[in-house]
Amino acid sequence: MSEVYEKLLNCLACVRKKTDFVPKAAIVLGSGLGDYAEAVRVEYELPYGEIEGFPVSTVPGHAGKFIFGFIDDIPVVCMKGRVHYYEGYPVSDVVLPTRLMKLMGAQILFLTNAAGGVNTSFHAGDLMLIRDHISVFAPNPLIGANIDELGVRFPDMSTIYDRKLQQLIRGTARENGIYLQEGVYAQLTGPSFESPAEIRMMRTLGCDAVGMSTVVEAIAANHMGMKVCGISCISNLAAGMTDNPLTHEEVQEAADMAAPNFKKLVTESVKGMKQFIV
């Protein structure tokens, strides 16, 4: 048994000593969704620090705990605070929470994040449905010996973001009067914001938004056969697109302003996912 898989199973065993809750959907809460638990009928909260060997988020504003509960009648697990590659963890630890939520029972992974707008038609506060992604410099989490218990050696990535879930989110946005952009998300390593030249490169590659998370999680989830969907909150325009220097505080402030629509879109979309859950 590989060390990565053994560590994953140990984390699962630790969680099961705390709770036997079986989620059907998993939600990763990015910036702007920090208090999203208010939308969940909470059954149990589990701080990451109580899970032996689990990587703990060090980012300001990321609480660092699993929230188990219900949205409508759908059992969910929410990650309140994710782990990033730039925090110094190996990429296998960055995707460990995603894999763990799948082993807990989650069939759907709903990824959210705060991102910089690369598309010149985007504005701070926009929400963007992720149609596809590009990984730039972030290592693929499947590098190394394949863990056959999780998935195949060469997984197809043609439709990482489930098309039916995309359609559900589009319809939900329309029904609730929420303006929704769409596009390609790119993950760079961080923690520094991108340079203006890097943003020009991203635009040339066809990227619409850029950030420091999400892609490696989507790859790991797709490898395990999860249905994946994602929404980015465009918290700022990327470097070189305005005269203002970029700060984490600016990102958090814009994400907080967009939070009401962000929360509503996530909540109402999850309610509609019942049809995709076995």
C-alpha positions in Angstrom: 0.0 0.0 0.0 1.3 3.4 -0.9 2.1 5.9 1.8 -0.4 8.4 0.3 -3.2 5.9 0.3 -2.4 4.6 3.8 -2.4 8.2 5.1 -5.8 8.7 3.4 -7.3 5.6 5.0 -5.9 6.7 8.4 -7.6 10.1 8.0 -10.9 8.3 7.1 -10.6 6.0 10.1 -10.1 9.1 12.3 -13.1 10.8 10.9 -15.3 7.7 11.4 -14.3 7.7 15.1 -15.9 11.2 15.3 -18.9 10.8 13.0 -20.7 8.3 10.9 -22.3 11.0 8.7 -22.4 10.0 5.0 -22.4 13.0 2.7 -23.7 12.8 -0.9 -22.2 16.2 -2.0 -19.0 17.9 -1.0 -18.6 21.7 -1.2 -15.2 23.5 -0.9 -15.8 27.0 0.4 -13.6 29.6 -1.1 -13.2 33.2 -0.1 -16.5 34.9 0.2 -18.2 31.8 1.5 -16.6 31.7 4.9 -19.9 31.9 6.9 -21.7 29.6 4.5 -22.5 27.2 7.3 -25.5 29.5 8.0 -27.1 27.9 5.0 -26.5 24.4 6.3 -28.5 22.5 8.9 -25.4 21.5 10.8 -25.1 18.0 12.3 -21.5 18.0 13.2 -18.3 20.1 12.9 -14.8 18.6 12.8 -11.7 20.8 13.0 -9.0 19.6 10.7 -6.6 19.6 13.7 -8.5 16.7 15.2 -7.8 14.5 12.1 -4.4 12.8 12.5 -2.1 13.7 9.6 -4.6 16.0 8.0 -3.1 19.2 6.4 -4.2 22.3 8.2 -5.0 25.6 6.3 -2.8 28.5 7.3 -4.5 31.2 5.2 -6.2 34.1 7.0 -9.9 33.8 6.8 -9.9 30.1 6.3 -11.3 28.5 9.5 -10.1 24.9 8.9 -12.9 22.5 9.6 -15.4 20.1 8.0 -19.0 20.9 8.4 -21.5 18.0 8.1 -25.2 18.7 7.6 -28.0 19.1 5.2 -29.0 21.6 2.5 -32.7 20.9 2.0 -32.6 17.1 2.4 -29.3 16.6 0.7 -26.5 15.4 3.1 -23.4 17.5 2.5 -19.9 18.0 3.8 -18.4 21.5 3.5 -14.7 22.3 3.7 -14.5 25.6 5.6 -10.9 26.5 4.5 -9.0 24.6 1.9 -5.3 23.7 1.7 -3.2 25.3 -1.0 0.0 24.1 -2.7 1.7 27.4 -1.8 1.4 26.7 1.9 4.3 24.2 1.4 2.3 21.0 1.5 3.0 18.3 -1.1 0.3 18.2 -3.8 -0.8 14.8 -2.4 -1.7 16.6 0.8 -3.5 19.4 -1.1 -5.9 16.9 -2.6 -6.2 14.6 0.4 -9.3 16.4 1.6 -11.0 15.9 -1.8 -10.2 12.2 -1.8 -11.3 11.9 1.8 -14.7 13.4 1.1 -15.2 11.0 -1.8 -14.3 8.1 0.6 -16.8 9.5 3.1 -19.5 9.0 0.4 -19.6 12.2 -1.6 -20.6 11.7 -5.3 -20.5 15.4 -6.3 -17.7 17.9 -5.7 -18.8 21.6 -5.9 -15.6 23.8 -6.0 -15.7 27.5 -5.3 -12.9 30.0 -5.2 -12.0 33.7 -5.4 -10.2 34.5 -8.6 -8.6 37.3 -10.6 -10.4 38.3 -13.7 -8.3 37.9 -16.9 -11.2 38.3 -19.4 -11.4 42.1 -20.1 -15.2 41.9 -20.0 -15.2 40.7 -16.3 -15.7 43.0 -13.3 -14.9 42.6 -9.6 -17.9 40.9 -8.0 -18.9 38.8 -11.0 -19.5 35.1 -10.6 -18.1 32.7 -13.2 -19.2 29.2 -14.0 -16.0 27.1 -14.6 -16.4 25.3 -17.9 -12.8 24.0 -18.1 -9.4 24.6 -16.6 -5.7 24.9 -17.3 -2.9 24.0 -14.9 0.2 26.2 -15.0 3.2 25.2 -12.9 1.0 23.4 -10.3 2.1 19.7 -10.2 -0.4 17.1 -11.3 -1.7 15.3 -8.2 -1.6 12.0 -10.0 2.2 12.0 -10.6 3.8 9.0 -9.0 2.6 5.4 -8.7 -1.1 5.2 -9.5 -3.4 4.4 -6.6 -5.5 1.8 -8.3 -8.0 1.8 -5.5 -8.9 5.4 -6.4 -8.9 5.4 -10.2 -7.2 4.5 -13.5 -3.6 5.4 -14.4 -4.6 7.6 -17.3 -8.0 9.2 -16.6 -9.8 11.1 -19.3 -10.1 14.8 -18.8 -12.5 15.7 -21.6 -15.4 16.7 -19.4 -13.9 17.4 -15.9 -16.7 19.8 -15.1 -19.9 17.8 -15.6 -22.1 19.3 -18.4 -25.4 18.4 -16.7 -24.3 20.2 -13.5 -23.2 23.2 -15.6 -26.6 23.3 -17.1 -28.2 23.1 -13.7 -26.1 26.0 -12.4 -27.0 28.1 -15.4 -30.7 27.5 -14.9 -30.4 28.2 -11.2 -28.7 31.5 -11.9 -31.4 32.5 -14.4 -34.2 31.6 -12.0 -32.7 33.7 -9.2 -31.8 36.7 -11.3 -28.0 36.1 -10.8 -25.7 37.3 -13.5 -23.3 34.5 -14.4 -20.2 34.7 -16.5 -18.6 31.5 -17.9 -15.0 30.6 -18.7 -11.8 28.8 -18.2 -10.0 28.9 -14.8 -6.2 28.7 -14.5 -4.4 27.6 -11.4 -0.9 28.9 -10.8 1.1 28.1 -7.7 1.0 31.4 -5.8 1.4 32.8 -3.2 2.5 35.9 -5.1 0.0 37.4 -7.4 0.7 37.0 -11.1 2.8 39.5 -13.0 1.2 41.6 -15.8 3.2 39.5 -18.4 1.9 36.3 -16.9 -1.7 37.6 -17.1 -1.1 38.5 -20.8 0.1 34.9 -21.2 -3.0 33.6 -19.5 -5.2 35.6 -21.8 -3.3 34.3 -24.9 -3.8 30.7 -23.6 -7.6 31.3 -23.4 -8.0 31.8 -19.7 -10.8 33.9 -18.2 -9.9 33.8 -14.5 -6.8 32.9 -12.5 -6.2 31.7 -9.0 -4.1 29.5 -6.7 -6.4 26.5 -6.1 -9.2 24.3 -7.6 -7.5 22.6 -10.6 -5.6 20.0 -8.7 -8.7 19.2 -6.6 -10.8 18.8 -9.8 -8.2 16.5 -11.3 -8.1 14.3 -8.1 -11.9 14.2 -8.0 -12.3 13.3 -11.6 -9.7 10.5 -11.2 -12.0 9.0 -8.5 -15.1 9.3 -10.6 -16.8 12.2 -8.9 -19.1 14.6 -10.8 -17.4 18.0 -10.5 -18.7 21.6 -10.9 -17.2 24.9 -9.9 -17.9 28.7 -9.6 -15.3 31.4 -9.3 -16.0 34.7 -7.6 -14.1 37.4 -9.6 -12.7 39.3 -6.7 -10.4 41.6 -8.6 -9.1 42.3 -12.1 -5.7 40.7 -12.5 -2.3 42.4 -12.6 -1.8 45.0 -15.3 -5.5 45.5 -15.9 -5.8 48.4 -13.5 -3.4 50.8 -11.9 -4.1 49.4 -8.4 -1.7 47.0 -6.7 -3.2 43.7 -5.7 -3.7 42.8 -2.0 -5.3 39.8 -0.1 -7.5 42.3 1.7 -8.9 43.6 -1.6 -9.7 40.0 -2.7 -11.5 39.3 0.6 -13.4 42.5 0.5 -14.7 42.0 -3.0 -15.6 38.3 -2.3 -17.5 39.4 0.8 -19.5 41.9 -1.3 -20.4 39.2 -3.8 -21.2 36.7 -1.0 -25.0 37.0 -0.9 -25.4 36.0 -4.6 -22.6 33.5 -4.3 -24.3 31.8 -1.3 -27.7 31.8 -3.0 -26.4 30.3 -6.2 -24.5 27.5 -4.4 -27.4 26.7 -2.1 -30.1 26.6 -4.8 -27.8 24.7 -7.2 -27.1 22.0 -4.5 -30.9 21.7 -3.9 -31.2 20.8 -7.6 -28.5 18.1 -7.5 -30.8 15.5 -5.9 -31.5 14.2 -9.4 -27.8 13.4 -9.9 -27.3 11.5 -6.6 -27.7 7.8 -6.4 
